[in-house]
Amino acid sequence: MSSSPATTSLVGRPLAEVDTPALCLDLDALEANIARMVAHTRRHGVAWRPHAKAHKCPQIALLEIKAGAIGITCAKLGEAEVFAAAGVRDILIANQIVGPLKMTRLRALRQIADPIVCVDSLEHVAELSRAFADAPEPLRVLVEINVGLNRAGTTAGAPVVDLARRIVGSRGLRLAGIMGYEGHLLNIPDAGEKLERIRDALAVLPESKALLEQAGIACEIVSAGGTGSYEITPICPGVTETQAGGLVLMDAYYKHRCGVSGFEHALLVLAGVVSRPAPDRAVIDAGRKCVHGDLHKPLVVGRDDIEVSRLTAEHGDLTLAQSARDLKIGDRLLLVPGYSDFTCVLHDEFVVIRKGVVEAVWPLAARGKLK
């Protein structure tokens, strides 16, 4: 995917000349967020493998790696293929890869990158081994452990050892470690309770690693974490790396529902006022097809007196306090999306701005890569 000529020609122009609606990326804020996270993980002695499922953009991934990330995390094989083609080598696909079509693609990916995949059953191990038995290089594998999210993942303890033994004994595979995700605990409002429950949930990871080592099986990687738990995961015993990635963009959900602070809103939607149907109401050209608002309403940058009260397909309704009733048709506003993951997938490209000037246009090259 390449940027359109119309948007590429905006490079060097002020933000005022960008048509609306547009998905924008504040480069100063993005770089500051990346630097903060690198410093945070180094301070706690863990590696950073940021998830790329929100931004889906190789340029952002390469910035993260240049700053100190060890690689990236993806949700899907198709995303990993895009990032590998852009030069990212160390890629965790935090998912189970199943089926002969994907096995063929995974083998091709292994020729240009060093991916890691997850398993939680013996069937996964058997299929991967059949695909990689004669491969020139082994495939790295993590055992995914259910830490309470009750999505994918095997039960902690003996089942982990059984899976690990099968991986170690399978041709073409190399056990790299274990993984868990505490995603069910990210919204706990009380900080003390959140800390305690996440530490309790992730405690099964070092316990499972100890069982592996007692069985003579090395366990290099213990991977966990998300943006909503970015402060807690690195201080949990045994964790070697965190996957927190959405914080480089930072949205309203992470700030107000997950209690994440200290990061700047780098992801913004530029919207235009298209109607003023009542003194206390305005309408913008950014609706549900442009900005996500289900987990948290979008916020208007710098305007506490303007509330995004409703999103329909193509429009956003604004409720205006008395001080905002001078808003006019043609005025433009910047919005902080409610949730970055579900906003970025609606757009083809980022308009990258620095100090109000367009510096670049970056395609979301991994958008739509669901397979």
C-alpha positions as CSV (number, residue, x, y, z in Angstrom):
1,M,0.0,0.0,0.0
2,S,1.4,3.4,-1.0
3,S,0.2,6.9,-0.1
4,S,-2.0,8.6,-2.5
5,P,-0.5,11.5,-4.6
6,A,-3.0,13.9,-3.1
7,T,-1.8,13.3,0.4
8,T,1.8,12.9,-0.4
9,S,1.8,16.4,-2.0
10,L,0.8,17.8,1.4
11,V,4.3,17.2,2.8
12,G,5.7,20.6,3.9
13,R,2.3,22.2,4.1
14,P,0.5,23.4,7.2
15,L,-2.1,21.2,8.9
16,A,-4.7,23.9,7.9
17,E,-4.3,22.6,4.3
18,V,-5.2,19.0,5.1
19,D,-8.7,18.0,4.0
20,T,-11.0,16.5,6.6
21,P,-11.5,14.0,8.1
22,A,-7.9,12.8,8.4
23,L,-6.0,10.5,10.7
24,C,-3.1,12.4,12.0
25,L,0.0,11.4,13.9
26,D,1.9,14.0,16.0
27,L,5.5,12.9,15.5
28,D,6.9,14.8,18.5
29,A,4.4,13.1,20.8
30,L,5.0,9.7,19.2
31,E,8.8,9.9,19.6
32,A,8.4,11.1,23.2
33,N,6.1,8.2,24.0
34,I,8.5,5.7,22.5
35,A,11.4,7.2,24.4
36,R,9.5,7.0,27.7
37,M,8.6,3.4,27.2
38,V,12.1,2.4,26.3
39,A,13.4,4.1,29.4
40,H,10.7,2.5,31.5
41,T,11.5,-1.1,30.4
42,R,15.2,-0.6,30.7
43,R,14.8,0.8,34.2
44,H,13.0,-2.5,35.2
45,G,15.3,-4.8,33.2
46,V,12.8,-6.2,30.8
47,A,12.7,-6.1,27.0
48,W,10.1,-4.2,25.0
49,R,8.4,-6.0,22.1
50,P,5.5,-3.6,21.3
51,H,2.3,-4.8,19.8
52,A,1.7,-3.3,16.3
53,K,-2.0,-4.3,16.0
54,A,-3.1,-0.7,16.6
55,H,-0.8,1.3,14.3
56,K,-0.2,-1.4,11.6
57,C,2.6,0.8,10.2
58,P,6.1,-0.3,9.4
59,Q,7.5,3.2,9.8
60,I,6.4,3.2,13.5
61,A,7.7,-0.3,14.1
62,L,11.1,0.7,12.7
63,L,11.2,3.8,14.9
64,E,10.5,1.7,18.0
65,I,13.3,-0.8,17.1
66,K,15.7,2.0,16.4
67,A,14.9,3.4,19.9
68,G,15.5,0.1,21.7
69,A,12.6,-2.3,21.1
70,I,13.8,-5.9,20.5
71,G,11.2,-6.5,17.8
72,I,7.4,-6.3,17.5
73,T,4.3,-8.3,18.3
74,C,1.6,-8.9,15.7
75,A,-1.9,-10.4,16.0
76,K,-2.0,-12.1,12.6
77,L,0.4,-13.8,10.1
78,G,-0.6,-11.3,7.4
79,E,0.6,-8.4,9.6
80,A,3.9,-10.2,10.2
81,E,4.4,-10.6,6.5
82,V,4.1,-6.9,6.0
83,F,6.5,-5.9,8.8
84,A,9.0,-8.5,7.7
85,A,8.9,-7.2,4.1
86,A,9.8,-3.8,5.6
87,G,12.8,-5.1,7.4
88,V,11.5,-6.1,10.8
89,R,13.1,-9.5,11.7
90,D,12.1,-10.4,15.3
91,I,8.3,-10.8,15.2
92,L,6.1,-12.5,17.8
93,I,2.8,-13.5,16.3
94,A,0.8,-13.7,19.5
95,N,-1.7,-16.2,18.1
96,Q,-2.1,-19.7,16.9
97,I,-1.3,-20.4,13.3
98,V,-3.5,-23.1,11.8
99,G,-4.0,-24.8,8.4
100,P,-1.9,-25.8,5.4
101,L,-2.3,-22.4,3.6
102,K,-0.9,-20.6,6.5
103,M,1.9,-23.2,7.0
104,T,3.1,-22.5,3.5
105,R,3.1,-18.7,4.2
106,L,4.8,-19.2,7.6
107,R,7.6,-21.1,6.0
108,A,8.1,-18.3,3.5
109,L,8.1,-15.8,6.3
110,R,10.8,-17.8,8.1
111,Q,13.1,-17.3,5.1
112,I,13.1,-13.5,5.6
113,A,12.5,-13.1,9.3
114,D,12.8,-15.0,12.7
115,P,9.1,-15.2,13.8
116,I,7.8,-16.7,17.0
117,V,4.3,-18.4,17.1
118,C,2.2,-19.5,20.0
119,V,0.7,-22.9,20.7
120,D,-1.7,-24.2,23.3
121,S,-2.4,-27.7,22.1
122,L,-0.5,-30.8,20.9
123,E,-2.4,-30.4,17.5
124,H,-0.6,-27.1,17.0
125,V,2.8,-28.6,17.7
126,A,2.1,-31.5,15.4
127,E,1.0,-29.3,12.5
128,L,3.9,-26.9,12.9
129,S,6.4,-29.8,13.1
130,R,5.1,-31.3,9.9
131,A,5.5,-28.0,8.1
132,F,9.0,-27.3,9.4
133,A,10.5,-30.8,9.7
134,D,12.7,-30.2,6.7
135,A,13.1,-26.4,7.0
136,P,16.6,-25.0,6.9
137,E,16.0,-23.0,10.1
138,P,13.8,-24.0,13.0
139,L,10.7,-22.1,14.0
140,R,10.6,-20.5,17.5
141,V,7.5,-21.4,19.5
142,L,6.0,-20.1,22.8
143,V,3.5,-22.0,24.9
144,E,0.6,-19.7,25.5
145,I,-0.8,-20.0,29.1
146,N,-4.3,-18.9,30.2
147,V,-3.7,-16.5,33.1
148,G,-7.4,-15.8,33.5
149,L,-8.5,-14.1,30.3
150,N,-10.1,-17.4,29.3
151,R,-9.4,-16.9,25.6
152,A,-6.6,-19.0,24.1
153,G,-4.0,-20.6,26.2
154,T,-3.3,-23.9,28.0
155,T,-3.7,-24.4,31.7
156,A,-0.6,-23.5,33.8
157,G,1.5,-26.2,35.3
158,A,1.8,-29.7,34.1
159,P,0.1,-29.1,30.7
160,V,2.8,-26.5,29.9
161,V,5.5,-29.1,30.6
162,D,3.7,-31.6,28.4
163,L,3.5,-29.2,25.5
164,A,7.1,-28.0,26.0
165,R,8.4,-31.6,25.9
166,R,6.5,-32.2,22.6
167,I,8.0,-29.0,21.1
168,V,11.5,-29.9,22.2
169,G,11.1,-33.4,20.7
170,S,9.6,-32.1,17.4
171,R,11.7,-31.6,14.3
172,G,11.9,-28.1,12.9
173,L,10.7,-26.4,16.1
174,R,12.6,-24.6,19.0
175,L,10.9,-23.8,22.3
176,A,11.5,-20.1,23.0
177,G,9.5,-19.8,26.2
178,I,6.0,-19.0,27.4
179,M,3.4,-16.2,27.2
180,G,0.3,-15.0,29.0
181,Y,-1.9,-11.9,28.7
182,E,-3.7,-10.3,31.6
183,G,-6.2,-8.4,29.4
184,H,-9.1,-9.0,31.6
185,L,-7.6,-6.9,34.4
186,L,-6.7,-3.7,32.6
187,N,-9.8,-1.7,33.7
188,I,-9.7,-2.2,37.4
189,P,-10.0,1.3,38.8
190,D,-8.3,0.9,42.1
191,A,-4.6,1.0,41.6
192,G,-3.7,-1.2,44.5
193,E,-6.3,-3.9,43.6
194,K,-5.1,-3.8,40.0
195,L,-1.5,-4.3,41.0
196,E,-2.3,-7.2,43.3
197,R,-4.6,-9.0,40.8
198,I,-2.2,-8.7,37.9
199,R,0.7,-9.9,39.9
200,D,-1.4,-12.9,41.1
201,A,-2.5,-13.7,37.6
202,L,1.0,-13.5,36.1
203,A,2.5,-15.5,39.0
204,V,1.6,-18.7,37.0
205,L,4.2,-17.8,34.4
206,P,7.3,-18.0,36.6
207,E,5.8,-21.1,38.3
208,S,5.4,-22.7,34.9
209,K,9.0,-21.7,34.0
210,A,10.3,-23.3,37.2
211,L,8.5,-26.5,36.3
212,L,10.1,-26.5,32.8
213,E,13.5,-25.9,34.3
214,Q,13.0,-28.7,36.8
215,A,12.2,-30.9,33.8
216,G,15.5,-29.8,32.1
217,I,13.8,-27.6,29.6
218,A,15.2,-24.1,29.0
219,C,12.7,-21.2,29.0
220,E,14.3,-18.0,27.7
221,I,11.2,-15.8,27.1
222,V,8.4,-15.0,29.5
223,S,6.2,-12.6,27.6
224,A,3.2,-10.7,28.9
225,G,1.6,-7.3,29.1
226,G,-0.5,-4.7,27.4
227,T,-0.8,-0.9,27.5
228,G,-3.3,-0.9,30.3
229,S,-0.8,-2.8,32.5
230,Y,2.4,-1.3,31.2
231,E,3.6,-0.1,34.7
232,I,2.8,-3.4,36.4
233,T,3.9,-6.2,34.0
234,P,7.6,-5.3,34.1
235,I,7.8,-5.5,37.9
236,C,6.1,-8.9,38.0
237,P,8.5,-11.7,38.9
238,G,9.9,-13.6,36.0
239,V,8.6,-11.5,33.2
240,T,11.4,-10.9,30.6
241,E,9.5,-8.8,28.0
242,T,6.3,-6.7,27.7
243,Q,4.1,-6.4,24.6
244,A,2.5,-3.0,25.6
245,G,2.3,-1.1,22.3
246,G,-0.8,1.1,22.1
247,L,0.7,3.6,24.4
248,V,2.8,5.0,21.7
249,L,-0.4,6.4,20.1
250,M,-2.3,6.9,23.4
251,D,-6.1,7.3,23.3
252,A,-9.0,8.2,25.6
253,Y,-9.7,4.6,26.5
254,Y,-6.2,3.9,27.8
255,K,-6.1,7.2,29.7
256,H,-9.5,7.3,31.3
257,R,-10.6,3.6,31.5
258,C,-7.2,1.9,32.1
259,G,-5.6,4.7,34.1
260,V,-2.5,5.1,31.9
261,S,-0.8,8.4,32.5
262,G,2.4,10.1,31.4
263,F,2.0,9.6,27.6
264,E,1.0,12.1,25.1
265,H,-1.9,11.8,22.6
266,A,0.0,11.2,19.4
267,L,-3.0,9.8,17.4
268,L,-5.5,12.5,16.4
269,V,-8.4,12.8,14.0
270,L,-8.8,16.1,12.2
271,A,-12.5,16.9,11.7
272,G,-14.4,19.8,10.1
273,V,-17.6,21.4,11.3
274,V,-20.2,20.9,8.5
275,S,-23.4,22.0,10.2
276,R,-24.7,24.2,13.1
277,P,-28.3,23.1,13.4
278,A,-28.8,24.6,16.9
279,P,-27.0,27.1,19.2
280,D,-25.8,24.3,21.5
281,R,-25.1,21.7,18.8
282,A,-22.7,21.3,15.9
283,V,-22.0,18.5,13.5
284,I,-18.6,17.3,12.2
285,D,-17.6,15.1,9.3
286,A,-16.1,12.4,11.4
287,G,-18.4,9.6,12.4
288,R,-18.2,5.9,13.2
289,K,-16.5,5.2,9.9
290,C,-13.7,7.5,11.0
291,V,-13.2,7.4,14.7
292,H,-14.1,4.8,17.3
293,G,-16.2,5.8,20.3
294,D,-17.7,2.7,21.8
295,L,-15.1,2.1,24.6
296,H,-14.8,5.8,25.3
297,K,-16.1,8.9,23.5
298,P,-13.6,10.8,21.4
299,L,-12.3,13.9,23.1
300,V,-11.9,17.4,21.5
301,V,-8.3,18.6,22.0
302,G,-8.1,21.7,24.1
303,R,-11.9,22.2,24.4
304,D,-13.5,21.0,27.6
305,D,-16.5,23.0,26.5
306,I,-17.2,20.7,23.5
307,E,-18.4,17.2,24.0
308,V,-18.7,14.5,21.3
309,S,-22.3,13.4,22.2
310,R,-23.1,11.0,19.4
311,L,-21.4,9.3,16.4
312,T,-23.4,8.1,13.4
313,A,-22.0,6.6,10.2
314,E,-20.6,9.7,8.7
315,H,-21.2,12.4,11.3
316,G,-20.3,13.3,14.8
317,D,-22.7,15.4,17.0
318,L,-21.1,17.9,19.3
319,T,-22.8,19.4,22.3
320,L,-21.5,22.9,22.9
321,A,-21.3,24.8,26.2
322,Q,-22.0,28.5,26.2
323,S,-18.4,29.4,25.7
324,A,-18.2,27.2,22.5
325,R,-21.3,28.6,20.7
326,D,-19.2,30.8,18.4
327,L,-18.1,27.6,16.6
328,K,-18.7,28.1,12.8
329,I,-19.2,25.9,9.8
330,G,-15.8,25.4,8.3
331,D,-14.0,25.4,11.6
332,R,-11.7,22.5,12.3
333,L,-11.1,20.4,15.4
334,L,-8.6,17.8,16.5
335,L,-10.1,14.7,18.3
336,V,-8.4,12.1,20.5
337,P,-10.0,8.8,19.4
338,G,-11.8,6.8,21.9
339,Y,-9.8,3.6,21.0
340,S,-6.8,3.5,18.7
341,D,-7.1,-0.1,17.6
342,F,-10.6,0.4,16.2
343,T,-9.8,3.8,14.7
344,C,-6.6,3.0,12.8
345,V,-8.3,0.2,10.9
346,L,-10.7,2.7,9.4
347,H,-7.9,4.6,7.6
348,D,-5.4,4.0,4.8
349,E,-2.7,6.4,6.0
350,F,-1.4,8.6,8.7
351,V,-0.8,12.3,8.0
352,V,2.3,12.8,10.0
353,I,2.7,16.2,11.5
354,R,5.4,18.0,13.5
355,K,4.6,21.4,15.0
356,G,1.6,21.9,12.8
357,V,3.4,21.0,9.5
358,V,3.0,17.8,7.5
359,E,6.3,16.0,7.6
360,A,5.3,12.7,5.9
361,V,2.4,10.4,4.9
362,W,2.7,6.9,6.2
363,P,0.5,4.1,4.9
364,L,-1.1,1.6,7.3
365,A,0.4,-1.1,5.3
366,A,-0.8,-3.9,7.5
367,R,-4.4,-2.7,7.6
368,G,-6.9,-5.4,6.5
369,K,-4.4,-8.2,7.1
370,L,-6.8,-10.5,8.9
371,K,-5.5,-13.9,7.7
